[in-house]
Amino acid sequence: MMMKLTSRKTALRKPWTIAVPFSILLLNASFASCSREHLLIMLGVADAPSSRTISRCDRPASNTREFAARSGDDADPSFAVVREALAWRGPHRSILSRTVELPGARSQEATFDVLECGHGRESVLVVAWDTKSRTATLIREFHPGPLEFQYGAVAGGVEPTKHKSPLEAAQFELEEEARLVGGTWVPLLESPQGTGLASLGHDKYSTERFFPWLVLDAQRVEEESARPRDDEECIGVVDGLTAIELRRLLRSGTMNCPSSTAVFLALDRLDEMGLLTRP
């Protein structure tokens, strides 16, 4: 199994590639070093964490928005957004200054810096799985925040002017980033009431929510005919990853948090479906 890095700016001319065995990448200095005992622990089978989804209200009934989130029979304290203003706007992201009234907190009114994406508040994550080889496909992409390459699931934003639904956004992103199309699509989260898709909050200080998906047996598409990547994207496609290798990556600190959650959920769902290991 090899890894291929392709620069979008050169993809239509002479793509540059770096082929490195995956086993060597795991021993590279960019990965967290560990002892023999730690490696043995990482090779063990880990239980996927349970997920919890809290319902939310996006549309205010008045200028002062009242929220009451519920999960099961437990009710969270109500709160109100009393002020919200744009503090900073960049090409792809903005910072909102959001003041919230919190009846149960020491400070009754608190102001937070909240991150908002330019495409909107919905994004997707996709983990691809081949049921014949029982292996996954991830990507390895440059992360400008930590200034390093990290592994991750296919990810992207749901753009209202481009996508009809989160599923279509996920399908477009899979083709753009992993060069895969088609397949059988399985949502990895369910609403508490069982009424449809559920999403996962990105971060405490972010408005972004992710719809994670598992796609089974997607087919490879040629580089020349695939949807183009964004100009700034530097992405490598890493396929042939077994469940053991996925867990090793999850414990190595070389995968971002949203992708780690998607991979954990995918492993859990694959185990339920009996597709995690060969019969």
Disulfide bonds with the S-S distance in Angstrom:
none
